[in-house]
């Protein structure tokens, strides 16, 4: 079998669907639940709780998002080290430790008596996020079975796409009865008593578990040869970083932004469409996108996100336009999550996959770190229209970068097939 055949599709005699193996189905189901809680408690809830944090701590909303941006940057710096540790001791082990750290830092954040302690807690919260969210979950799936990992990633992101839909309304509802500190204590309990046991249980399916439970696994070889990987890694990381900046800016401010343009209480409802749109895009890809390569998925994701931003830029506070914006961005974000896991596997293979994801996540998070603060400052000083126009330009550059990678990968795949013919 050529490396191109291994990467592009699993032969009919191999495992070709999630249902043909009970272990991937169990792992994906458990990881899907922990991703909903992980993203919901550690990421999506922040924009809802930020006003309460600002009022309680005597900060402006921009300063609170400045702390959040700093945490994203430091979390990005830690991603490379976390990725290497996933390859060394196993992704599920890292996720188990991360769940415990997330719970402890949520408690620290809830207790924080000063801005300094609050900032430290938020930073540690972002470090723990890198240990429990998609970066680690994708690595756990590759450890379980490299050949079926790409398909399993699609199933995982299909489940995880409900995080914003569930936790934006939950967080908003809880603010009516609890303070942000009390809400963080509830979230800490979810990470400690639900996510950590599941991650600990998943450890036995990974390749770092004892030899008695370890299965023989065939590695996936990337389409990009070793001598060309550095350049491809830089381009892909750059593209994901720019798209990550755009998404981070939008997601951190989606509900408040929609409310500020005159949509009022409908902003939460419109924002909640983002989650179902993510799920819909992954479901469509699962059913109809089997012939789409990971590079093509990355291009499609970037196009949808940029198109969504353009819609909001043109339509302003027109309700149908805002709905179309949330749906397009959700569709693009859903496919982008799949591409973040499947594209590195397709291009670079399964060996050292955790470290590869760590390096790419580091670039993406470091660049996207300033997005919440920069976008908040841009909206306040130059207006929402100019801020959205800037995001559109960044997204367009990411499209061009993904197209370059897709063209190169297709050329190499075609050349390899011709050589093996």
Buried (B, 14 or more C-beta within 10 A) or exposed (E): EBBBBBBBBBEEEEBBEBEEBEEBBBBBBBBBBBBBBBBBBBBBBBBBBBBBBBEBBEBEBBBBBBBBBBBBBBBBBBBBBBBBBBBEBBBBBBBBBBBBBBBBBBBBBBEBEEBEEBBBBBBBBBBBBBBBBBBBBBBBBBBBBBBBBBBBBBBBBBBBBBBBBBBBBBBBEBBEEBBBBEBBBBBBBBBBEBBBBBBBBBBBBBBBBEEEEBEEBEEBBBBBEEEEBEEBBEBBBBBBBBBBBBBBBBBBBBBBBBBBBEBEEBBBBBBBBBBBBBBBBBBEBBEEBEEBBBBBBBBBBBBBBBBBBBBBBEBEEBEEBBBBBBBBBBBBBBBBBBBBBBBBBBBBBBBBBBBBBBBBBBBBBBBBBBBBBBBBBBBEEEEBEEBBBBBBEBBBBBBEBBBBBBEBBBEBBEEBEEEEE
